Amino acid sequence: MIEVKACDKFQSTIPHEMPGRLGIHKGQTVTLMPVEGVLEVVPNQDISEMEGIFPALIIDGIREETDRDE
């Protein structure tokens, strides 16, 4: 467990050892989510970075094909 201290502006720094564990890189944004009294840090990812995350997922036929020219 790693402790951080909120400064007078309620800012804190992510400790050096955490970005590697969470996959956070310099300049990336994160979302802070309060969940039942716990503050969760969720790295925001660009959709292009998520390619291949579910290799077994079949996406064919997910959306209905419609003919808009009619």
N, C-alpha and C positions, 0 to 999 in steps of 0.2 A: 504494500500500500504506500502511496506517495501523497504527502500533504502539500498543499499550496496555500498561500495566504492572499486574501483579497486586499488590494491597496485601498487608499482613501477614495478612489474613483470606482471601486468595486471591479477592478480589472485584476486578472491574474495571468500568469505565464504558464504555458504547458511545459513541464519539466523535460529536460533534454532526452531522457530515456523513453518517454511516452510516444512521440511521433512515429518512431520505428515500429512500435508495437501496434499502433492504430492505423498505420499506413498514411499518416498525414505528412505532407511536404510543405516547404516554405511557400507562403502566399495562399495556400488553400484555405477555404472557409470551413467552419464547422458549425453545426447546429447544437445548441444547448437545450436539452429537453428535461424539464422536471417531471419525474415519474415517481409517485408515492414517496416524496421526501428525498429522493435521490436525484442528483443532477447528472444526466447522461450526456456525454460528448459524442456526437455523431459526425464523422467526416462527410462533407458534401462531395459528391463525385460527379464529374461530367459524364454524360451518358456514353460518350465514346470510350471512357475508361472502363466501362462495365462490360464491354464486349468479351464474350467467352466465360463470363462468371457462372453461367448455367449451361455447360456444354451439351447436356442431354435434353435441353428444352427444345421442343419442336414448335416452331412458330407458323408453319404453313397452315392456312385456313383460319387464322385467328379472327381476322376481319372479314366481314361479308363483302364479296365483290358485287358492286352494283354498276349498272350501265347508266351513266349520267347523261349520255348523249340523247336519250329517248325523250 
